[in-house]
Amino acid sequence: MLQIERLNESNVIGAAELEKSNFSNPWSVEALSAEINNPDALYLVVKDVSETGEESVIAMAGLIISYDTADVANVSVSEKYRRQNIAYDLLTKLMDEGRQIGVKDFTLEVRENNAPARNLYEKLGFKYEGTRPKFYTNPVEGAAIYWLRTKEV
Ligand SMILES: CC(C)(COP(=O)(O)OP(=O)(O)OC[C@H]1O[C@@H](n2cnc3c(N)ncnc32)[C@H](O)[C@@H]1OP(=O)(O)O)[C@@H](O)C(=O)NCCC(=O)NCCS
């Protein structure tokens, strides 16, 4: 059974393992732990809880909030759980929670060749606004910048 909860001390190790399996420059347990009590961060994880009570973190996404703008970060879903709308539903919930605490605009960057993620963000309504060349390392790659704005410009 899938359950969504805040990133916390009991799931942060699983969240870091998920990072490691999905990214070439993963966030460490320490880096993720710093977000647990960060008043400007809102992180959600999805756990799969088995009938015997075993839990594994299978998805995560976060917001780093600055006034009424949030950076969407650390979006990932464990490989065997992909293509089940888990990322879409998680981001929809995360952004709803962000709006409830005053976020109006969302932005993110994504490796320009990461078609699955770009499709996901476009399906959520994000608009591509440009590329920052050589933004990423390991391997070097440009970042496509996206925005989802809800306030008047
Ligand atoms: C990108 C990622 C988070 C998507 O997670 P997911 O749970 O499989 O995505 P969803 O099932 O919610 O898919 C929602 C939409 O995303 C797009 N999408 C997801 N996976 C895709 C794929 N492999 N190819 C093309 N489009 C894809 C589609 O538009 C999809 O909508 P559809 O099913 O109606 O076509 C997942 O592939 C992942 O963790 N990748 C590795 C980490 C990563 O790249 N994170 C993003 C960093 S910016």
PDBQT file of the ligand as one rigid body, heavy atoms in Angstrom, charges set to zero:
ROOT
HETATM    1  C1  LIG A 201      10.851  11.488 -14.225  1.00  0.00    +0.000 C 
HETATM    2  C2  LIG A 201      10.204  10.544 -13.209  1.00  0.00    +0.000 C 
HETATM    3  C3  LIG A 201      10.192  11.219 -11.837  1.00  0.00    +0.000 C 
HETATM    4  C4  LIG A 201       8.761  10.240 -13.652  1.00  0.00    +0.000 C 
HETATM    5  O1  LIG A 201       8.128   9.457 -12.649  1.00  0.00    +0.000 OA
HETATM    6  P1  LIG A 201       6.844   8.540 -12.964  1.00  0.00    +0.000 P 
HETATM    7  O2  LIG A 201       6.160   8.260 -11.659  1.00  0.00    +0.000 OA
HETATM    8  O3  LIG A 201       7.255   7.369 -13.778  1.00  0.00    +0.000 OA
HETATM    9  O4  LIG A 201       5.957   9.507 -13.851  1.00  0.00    +0.000 OA
HETATM   10  P2  LIG A 201       4.362   9.425 -14.030  1.00  0.00    +0.000 P 
HETATM   11  O5  LIG A 201       3.945   7.987 -14.143  1.00  0.00    +0.000 OA
HETATM   12  O6  LIG A 201       3.699  10.245 -12.990  1.00  0.00    +0.000 OA
HETATM   13  O7  LIG A 201       4.198  10.077 -15.474  1.00  0.00    +0.000 OA
HETATM   14  C5  LIG A 201       3.564  11.340 -15.674  1.00  0.00    +0.000 C 
HETATM   15  C6  LIG A 201       3.912  11.829 -17.068  1.00  0.00    +0.000 C 
HETATM   16  O8  LIG A 201       5.324  11.995 -17.180  1.00  0.00    +0.000 OA
HETATM   17  C7  LIG A 201       5.751  11.660 -18.516  1.00  0.00    +0.000 C 
HETATM   18  N1  LIG A 201       6.635  10.481 -18.486  1.00  0.00    +0.000 N 
HETATM   19  C8  LIG A 201       6.966   9.746 -17.385  1.00  0.00    +0.000 A 
HETATM   20  N2  LIG A 201       7.846   8.781 -17.730  1.00  0.00    +0.000 NA
HETATM   21  C9  LIG A 201       8.049   8.893 -19.059  1.00  0.00    +0.000 A 
HETATM   22  C10 LIG A 201       8.846   8.167 -19.988  1.00  0.00    +0.000 A 
HETATM   23  N3  LIG A 201       9.622   7.135 -19.610  1.00  0.00    +0.000 N 
HETATM   24  N4  LIG A 201       8.855   8.581 -21.281  1.00  0.00    +0.000 NA
HETATM   25  C11 LIG A 201       8.105   9.627 -21.678  1.00  0.00    +0.000 A 
HETATM   26  N5  LIG A 201       7.307  10.345 -20.845  1.00  0.00    +0.000 NA
HETATM   27  C12 LIG A 201       7.287   9.980 -19.549  1.00  0.00    +0.000 A 
HETATM   28  C13 LIG A 201       4.478  11.355 -19.281  1.00  0.00    +0.000 C 
HETATM   29  O9  LIG A 201       4.007  12.580 -19.815  1.00  0.00    +0.000 OA
HETATM   30  C14 LIG A 201       3.557  10.876 -18.183  1.00  0.00    +0.000 C 
HETATM   31  O10 LIG A 201       2.205  11.035 -18.499  1.00  0.00    +0.000 OA
HETATM   32  P3  LIG A 201       1.438   9.857 -19.320  1.00  0.00    +0.000 P 
HETATM   33  O11 LIG A 201       1.625   8.608 -18.498  1.00  0.00    +0.000 OA
HETATM   34  O12 LIG A 201       0.026  10.341 -19.392  1.00  0.00    +0.000 OA
HETATM   35  O13 LIG A 201       2.135   9.743 -20.648  1.00  0.00    +0.000 OA
HETATM   36  C15 LIG A 201      10.975   9.184 -13.142  1.00  0.00    +0.000 C 
HETATM   37  O14 LIG A 201      11.161   8.714 -14.458  1.00  0.00    +0.000 OA
HETATM   38  C16 LIG A 201      12.320   9.268 -12.445  1.00  0.00    +0.000 C 
HETATM   39  O15 LIG A 201      12.413   9.151 -11.216  1.00  0.00    +0.000 OA
HETATM   40  N6  LIG A 201      13.400   9.450 -13.229  1.00  0.00    +0.000 N 
HETATM   41  C17 LIG A 201      14.771   9.477 -12.651  1.00  0.00    +0.000 C 
HETATM   42  C18 LIG A 201      14.993  10.696 -11.798  1.00  0.00    +0.000 C 
HETATM   43  C19 LIG A 201      14.737  11.978 -12.568  1.00  0.00    +0.000 C 
HETATM   44  O16 LIG A 201      15.142  12.115 -13.714  1.00  0.00    +0.000 OA
HETATM   45  N7  LIG A 201      14.069  12.931 -11.908  1.00  0.00    +0.000 N 
HETATM   46  C20 LIG A 201      13.788  14.236 -12.472  1.00  0.00    +0.000 C 
HETATM   47  C21 LIG A 201      14.861  15.180 -12.110  1.00  0.00    +0.000 C 
HETATM   48  S1  LIG A 201      14.552  16.826 -12.715  1.00  0.00    +0.000 SA
ENDROOT
TORSDOF 0
